[in-house]
Amino acid sequence: MDSTVTPDKNKTPTQPRRSRRTRVIGTVVAVLAMAGLGALAWHLVHQQPQGGPGAGRPGGGGRGGPGGGRGMPATTVGVGKAERADIPILLDALGTVTPAAVATVRPQTGGVLQKILFTEGQLVKQGQVLATIDPRPSQMALLQATGQRQRDEAQLETAKVTLGRYQTLLQQDSIARQDVDTQAALVKQLQGTVTTDKAAEGIARINLGYTQVRAPIAGRVGLRTVDIGNLVGSSDANGIAVITQQSPIDVEFAVPQDRLPAIQQRINGNASLPATALDRTRTRELAQGRFMALDNQVDTQTGTVKAKARFGNEGAQLFPSQFVNIRLQVDVIKNAITVPVTALRHGVSGDYVYVLDPQTRTVAQTNVKRGEENAERVEITSGLSGGETVITEGADRLKDGAKVTLPGDHPARGQGAGAAGGQGNWKGRHGGQGGAAPAAGAAAPATQAAQPGAQPAQDGAQRQHRRRQQQEGAAQ
């Protein structure tokens, strides 16, 4: 008899059946969890606080702010005024301080440097003696020239006397005319010699004066380049020192070629264009001056023209080769309508501002055209008449006709409503008189002695009330 057992093909294994059952249970649990989360979200959104709709909220209007129902809350904004004022047309540029004059102090005669009469960095005046060169060779040359002149002058006098005698003898017909003419030519020759001697004497005297090296211009002297005892001359490249004139002083800067017509129009009208020199951070004013000149050609690489402004620099705030910021006042627009720069916005249809209606606390989008501007205000050439209140902060969250709240009145409204709501909640928790919650709280002490479970029920009601208040705050 064959004892082989034939397996049952209709019997399902136990392990696969358990896997399918686990997947079904997991799916049901996930669906129930999602349904619970949806119900909780609906409860948080649509739940009204105790005491009726709008209780304990600013303005009593429910969700959405004052009178907003369930709409979007009113936006808190900052405001400014459209005012009439004079707006200057300014040109800002980066400039380099250049001295009005620079002179290298070189001796005009050669010799040994004997004295240095200046201190490095000292302010000197024009003509002030800065150094002296050994004057003895120049003094000897002057004496030699003087002696030569005196000798030639004596010969000239002798020749003149002889010529006078010859002329007398010629009148007596006692001398030949040729001798007289020869003597007259000698006199003229000696006169030329004396003139040459006088020139040589003058040159020697000038060279003697050059032994005192004087400042050619007024300004600040730099570091000296030679010491006492060295042989110096007029051919020295470095000289003795360099003087830079610092009062007045100039600033060179670049003007865009698009601004040239306005500047030239003002220059042709003999107008004085004020210029201000600022430090590199534009926070501190260094000096006040005026526009001086324009260059005669445009730089093709940069599209700018070099310009120069001159400053008195009495306080020595400007230093040669210093980088400064120049603010040039090209013109002034009188009685222009201006708004703060932050009030002007740009859209698809152009520039616009939000104008506030103070009565309804709503804004209206108004298209405008902009003009000149400075760091704080911008000119409005059309669209406003002056006196309007415009939105300067929070305008990116606004639309035409939107309601807004001003910083001055928003805290007052919220404070009054919030204080009332908070006082009612406090009374409700402590058994006072303040609505439904206080009534429930007041009944609890009366029945506490008769019902042993009254205190736990009251604690549960208070916890539920606080939980609802927290949920409302999170939803807001």
C-alpha positions in Angstrom: 0.0 0.0 0.0 1.4 3.4 -1.0 1.7 5.6 2.0 2.6 8.8 0.1 0.5 11.8 1.2 -0.8 14.1 -1.6 -0.7 17.8 -0.7 -3.9 19.8 -0.7 -3.6 22.3 -3.6 -6.6 24.4 -2.4 -5.1 25.1 1.0 -3.6 28.7 1.2 -0.3 29.3 3.2 -0.7 31.0 6.5 2.0 33.7 6.0 0.6 35.4 2.9 -2.8 35.5 4.4 -1.4 37.4 7.5 0.4 39.9 5.2 -2.8 40.9 3.4 -4.6 41.3 6.6 -1.9 43.6 8.0 -2.0 45.8 4.9 -5.8 46.1 5.1 -5.6 47.1 8.8 -2.8 49.7 8.1 -4.9 51.2 5.3 -7.9 51.6 7.6 -5.9 53.1 10.3 -4.3 55.7 7.9 -7.8 56.6 6.5 -9.1 57.1 10.1 -6.1 59.2 11.0 -6.5 61.5 8.0 -10.3 61.9 8.8 -9.4 62.8 12.3 -6.9 65.4 11.2 -9.4 66.9 8.8 -12.1 67.1 11.5 -9.6 68.8 13.9 -8.6 71.3 11.2 -12.3 72.1 10.5 -12.9 72.5 14.2 -10.0 74.9 14.7 -11.0 77.0 11.7 -14.8 77.2 12.3 -14.9 77.1 16.1 -16.3 80.3 17.7 -15.1 81.3 21.2 -17.3 81.2 24.2 -19.5 84.2 24.7 -20.6 84.5 21.1 -18.9 85.5 17.8 -16.3 88.1 18.0 -15.9 87.9 21.8 -12.4 88.9 23.1 -11.2 90.0 19.6 -10.3 93.5 18.5 -13.2 95.4 17.1 -15.7 92.7 17.8 -15.8 91.8 14.1 -14.7 88.2 14.3 -11.8 86.8 12.3 -10.2 89.3 9.9 -9.8 92.4 12.0 -12.1 95.4 12.4 -15.4 94.7 10.6 -13.7 92.1 8.4 -15.8 89.1 9.2 -13.9 86.2 7.8 -12.0 88.3 5.2 -8.4 89.2 5.1 -7.2 91.4 8.0 -6.5 95.1 7.4 -2.9 95.9 6.7 -0.9 98.2 9.0 0.9 100.7 6.9 3.1 103.8 7.2 2.1 107.1 5.6 3.7 110.3 4.4 2.5 113.6 2.8 2.7 114.9 -0.7 4.2 118.3 0.0 5.3 121.3 -2.1 9.0 122.0 -1.6 12.2 123.0 -3.4 14.0 120.0 -4.7 17.6 120.4 -5.8 19.0 118.6 -8.9 22.2 117.0 -7.7 25.0 115.2 -9.5 27.0 112.8 -7.4 30.5 111.7 -8.6 33.7 110.3 -7.3 36.6 112.8 -7.5 40.3 113.1 -6.8 41.8 116.1 -5.0 44.4 117.8 -7.0 46.5 120.8 -5.8 46.0 124.1 -7.6 49.7 124.4 -8.2 52.8 122.1 -7.6 56.4 123.4 -7.6 59.7 121.6 -7.2 62.1 123.8 -5.3 65.4 123.8 -7.2 68.4 126.2 -6.7 69.0 128.4 -9.7 72.7 128.6 -9.1 75.2 125.9 -8.2 76.9 125.5 -4.9 77.2 123.8 -1.6 74.0 123.7 0.4 74.8 125.6 3.6 71.5 126.0 5.5 67.9 124.5 5.5 65.4 126.9 6.9 62.2 124.9 6.7 60.6 122.0 8.5 59.2 119.1 6.5 55.4 119.5 6.2 55.5 123.2 7.0 53.1 125.7 5.5 55.3 128.4 3.7 54.5 131.7 2.0 55.6 132.7 -1.4 59.1 134.2 -1.4 60.0 132.7 2.0 63.7 131.7 2.2 63.9 127.9 2.4 67.6 127.2 2.1 70.9 129.0 1.5 73.9 128.1 -0.7 77.5 129.1 -0.1 77.4 132.7 -1.4 81.2 133.4 -1.6 81.7 132.4 -5.2 78.8 134.6 -6.3 80.1 137.5 -4.2 83.5 137.3 -5.9 81.9 137.2 -9.3 79.9 140.3 -8.5 83.0 142.1 -7.4 84.8 141.2 -10.6 81.9 142.4 -12.7 81.7 145.6 -10.7 85.4 146.3 -11.2 85.2 145.7 -14.9 82.4 148.1 -15.2 84.2 150.8 -13.3 87.3 150.4 -15.4 85.4 150.7 -18.6 83.5 153.7 -17.4 86.8 155.5 -16.6 88.0 154.8 -20.2 84.7 156.1 -21.5 85.1 159.3 -19.6 88.7 159.8 -21.0 87.5 159.1 -24.5 84.7 161.7 -24.1 87.1 164.4 -22.9 89.5 163.7 -25.8 86.6 163.9 -28.3 85.7 167.3 -26.9 89.2 168.6 -27.5 89.3 167.2 -31.0 86.1 168.9 -31.9 87.5 172.3 -30.6 90.6 171.9 -32.7 88.5 171.0 -35.7 86.6 174.3 -35.5 90.0 176.1 -35.5 91.0 173.9 -38.5 94.0 172.6 -36.5 93.2 168.8 -36.7 92.1 166.5 -39.4 88.4 165.5 -39.5 89.5 161.8 -39.6 91.0 162.0 -36.2 87.8 163.5 -34.8 85.6 160.7 -36.3 87.9 158.0 -35.0 87.7 159.4 -31.5 83.9 159.6 -31.7 83.7 155.9 -32.7 85.9 155.0 -29.7 83.5 156.8 -27.4 80.6 154.8 -28.7 82.6 151.6 -28.4 83.4 152.3 -24.8 79.7 153.1 -24.1 78.7 149.6 -25.4 81.4 148.1 -23.2 80.1 149.8 -20.2 76.6 148.6 -20.9 77.8 145.1 -21.2 79.6 145.4 -17.9 76.5 146.7 -16.3 74.6 143.6 -17.5 77.4 141.3 -16.3 77.3 143.0 -12.9 73.5 142.6 -12.8 73.7 138.9 -13.6 76.3 138.5 -10.8 74.1 140.2 -8.4 71.1 138.0 -9.4 73.2 134.9 -8.9 74.2 136.1 -5.5 70.5 136.5 -4.7 69.9 132.9 -5.9 72.1 131.6 -3.1 69.0 132.1 -1.0 66.5 129.5 -2.2 63.0 131.0 -1.9 59.5 129.4 -2.2 58.1 130.0 -5.6 54.5 129.5 -4.4 52.6 129.4 -1.1 51.6 125.9 0.2 52.8 123.0 2.1 56.4 121.8 1.7 57.0 118.1 1.5 59.9 116.0 2.6 63.3 117.3 1.8 65.4 115.3 -0.7 68.8 116.7 0.0 70.9 117.3 3.2 73.2 120.1 4.2 76.7 119.9 2.7 75.7 118.5 -0.7 76.5 120.1 -3.9 73.3 121.2 -5.6 72.5 122.9 -8.9 69.7 123.9 -11.2 69.9 120.6 -13.1 69.0 118.4 -10.1 65.8 116.5 -11.0 64.5 116.1 -7.4 65.5 119.6 -6.2 65.4 120.4 -2.5 61.7 119.8 -1.8 58.2 120.0 -3.4 55.5 122.5 -2.5 51.8 121.9 -3.2 49.3 124.6 -3.0 46.4 123.5 -0.8 44.4 126.7 -0.4 42.6 126.9 -2.7 42.6 123.4 -3.9 40.8 121.6 -6.8 38.8 118.3 -7.2 38.6 116.6 -10.6 35.6 114.4 -11.3 33.8 112.9 -14.3 30.4 114.2 -15.6 28.2 111.9 -17.7 27.7 113.3 -21.1 23.9 113.2 -20.7 24.2 115.9 -18.0 26.3 118.2 -20.1 23.4 120.3 -21.6 22.0 121.2 -18.2 25.4 122.2 -16.9 26.3 124.2 -20.0 23.0 126.0 -19.8 23.7 127.0 -16.3 27.3 128.1 -17.1 26.1 130.1 -20.1 23.8 131.9 -17.7 26.7 132.9 -15.5 25.2 130.8 -12.6 27.4 129.6 -9.7 27.0 125.9 -9.2 27.6 125.0 -5.5 29.8 121.9 -4.9 30.2 119.9 -1.7 33.0 117.5 -1.0 32.1 114.5 1.2 34.2 111.7 2.6 34.1 108.3 1.1 31.2 107.2 3.3 29.1 110.3 2.3 28.4 111.0 6.0 30.8 113.9 6.7 31.1 117.2 4.8 34.7 118.1 4.1 34.5 121.5 2.3 32.2 123.8 0.3 33.2 125.1 -3.1 31.9 125.9 -6.6 32.0 124.4 -10.0 35.0 125.8 -12.0 35.5 124.3 -15.5 34.7 121.5 -18.0 37.2 119.7 -20.2 36.9 120.2 -24.0 36.2 116.7 -25.1 34.3 113.5 -24.1 36.2 110.4 -23.2 34.9 107.8 -25.7 35.7 104.9 -23.4 33.6 106.1 -20.5 31.2 108.6 -22.0 32.1 111.2 -19.5 33.8 114.6 -19.4 36.4 115.7 -16.9 35.3 118.6 -14.7 36.9 120.6 -12.0 35.5 122.2 -8.8 37.5 124.6 -6.6 37.4 124.7 -2.8 38.8 127.2 -0.3 40.0 124.4 2.0 40.6 126.8 4.9 40.4 123.9 7.4 42.8 121.8 5.4 40.3 118.9 5.2 41.2 118.1 1.6 44.6 116.6 0.9 46.2 116.1 -2.6 45.5 112.8 -4.3 42.7 112.1 -1.8 39.5 110.3 -3.1 36.3 112.2 -2.2 32.7 112.2 -3.2 31.5 115.3 -5.0 27.9 116.5 -4.9 27.2 119.2 -7.5 24.0 121.1 -7.3 23.1 121.7 -11.0 19.7 123.4 -10.4 16.8 123.8 -8.0 13.2 123.1 -8.9 11.0 125.6 -7.1 7.7 124.7 -5.4 7.6 121.1 -6.7 5.2 118.4 -5.5 7.3 115.8 -3.7 6.6 112.5 -2.0 8.9 110.2 0.0 11.0 107.9 -2.2 9.5 104.8 -0.5 6.0 105.9 -1.6 6.7 105.6 -5.3 6.1 102.2 -6.8 6.5 100.8 -10.4 4.0 98.6 -12.1 3.1 97.4 -15.6 1.3 100.6 -16.4 4.1 102.8 -15.0 4.8 104.5 -11.7 2.0 104.8 -9.1 1.4 105.6 -5.5 -1.3 104.5 -3.0 -3.4 107.5 -1.8 -5.1 107.1 1.6 -8.7 108.2 2.3 -8.5 109.2 6.0 -12.3 108.8 6.5 -12.8 105.3 5.2 -9.2 104.0 5.8 -9.0 102.7 2.2 -6.4 103.3 -0.4 -6.6 104.2 -4.1 -3.9 103.4 -6.6 -3.0 106.6 -8.5 -0.8 106.7 -11.5 1.9 109.4 -11.4 4.9 110.7 -13.4 8.2 111.1 -11.6 10.7 113.8 -12.1 13.9 114.6 -10.3 14.8 113.0 -7.0 17.2 113.1 -4.2 18.1 110.7 -1.4 14.8 111.3 0.5 12.1 112.7 -1.8 11.1 112.4 -5.5 9.3 115.0 -7.6 5.8 114.1 -9.0 5.2 116.0 -12.2 1.6 114.8 -12.7 -1.0 112.7 -10.8 -1.0 114.6 -7.5 -2.0 118.1 -6.5 -0.2 118.3 -3.1 -1.5 117.6 0.4 -2.5 113.9 -0.2 -1.5 111.2 2.2 0.4 108.4 0.6 1.5 105.0 1.7 5.2 104.7 2.4 5.4 101.3 4.2 3.5 98.1 3.7 2.4 99.0 0.1 3.5 95.6 -1.3 0.6 93.9 0.5 -2.1 96.4 -0.8 -4.5 96.5 -3.7 -6.7 99.2 -5.1 -9.5 99.8 -2.5 -7.9 97.8 0.3 -8.5 98.7 3.9 -5.6 99.7 6.0 -4.8 100.4 9.6 -2.5 103.2 10.8 0.1 102.7 13.5 -1.6 105.4 15.6 -5.0 103.9 15.9 -4.4 100.1 15.6 -3.1 99.6 19.1 -6.0 101.6 20.7 -8.6 99.5 19.0 -7.0 96.2 19.8 -6.2 97.3 23.4 -9.8 98.1 24.2 -11.3 95.0 22.9 -8.6 92.8 24.2 -8.9 94.3 27.6 -12.6 93.7 27.7 -12.2 90.1 26.5 -9.4 89.5 29.0 -11.4 90.9 31.9 -14.4 88.7 31.0 -12.2 85.6 30.9 -10.6 86.5 34.2 -14.0 87.0 35.8 -15.3 83.7 34.3 -12.3 81.8 35.8 -12.7 83.4 39.2 -16.5 83.4 39.6 -17.2 87.0 38.6 -20.0 88.4 36.5 -19.1 88.5 32.9 -21.2 86.3 30.6 -21.9 82.6 30.2 -18.5 81.5 31.4 -18.7 83.5 34.6 -22.2 82.2 35.3 -21.0 78.6 35.0 -18.1 79.5 37.2 -20.4 81.1 39.8 -22.7 78.1 40.0 -19.8 75.8 40.8 -19.1 77.0 44.3 -22.8 76.7 45.2 -23.0 73.0 44.3 -19.6 72.0 45.3 -20.6 70.9 48.8 -23.6 68.9 47.6 -21.9 67.2 44.6 -18.5 65.6 45.3 -17.7 65.5 41.5 -18.4 69.2 40.9 -14.8 70.4 41.4 -13.3 68.0 38.8 -16.0 69.0 36.3 -15.3 72.7 36.9 -11.5 72.1 36.3 -12.3 70.3 33.1 -14.4 73.1 31.8 -11.7 75.6 32.7 -9.1 73.6 30.9 -11.3 73.2 27.8 -12.0 77.0 27.8 -8.2 77.7 28.0 -7.5 75.2 25.2 -10.1 76.9 23.0 -8.5 80.3 23.6 -5.1 78.9 22.7 -6.5 77.4 19.5 -8.1 80.7 18.5 -4.8 82.5 19.0 -3.0 80.0 16.9 -5.7 80.3 14.1 -5.4 84.1 14.2 
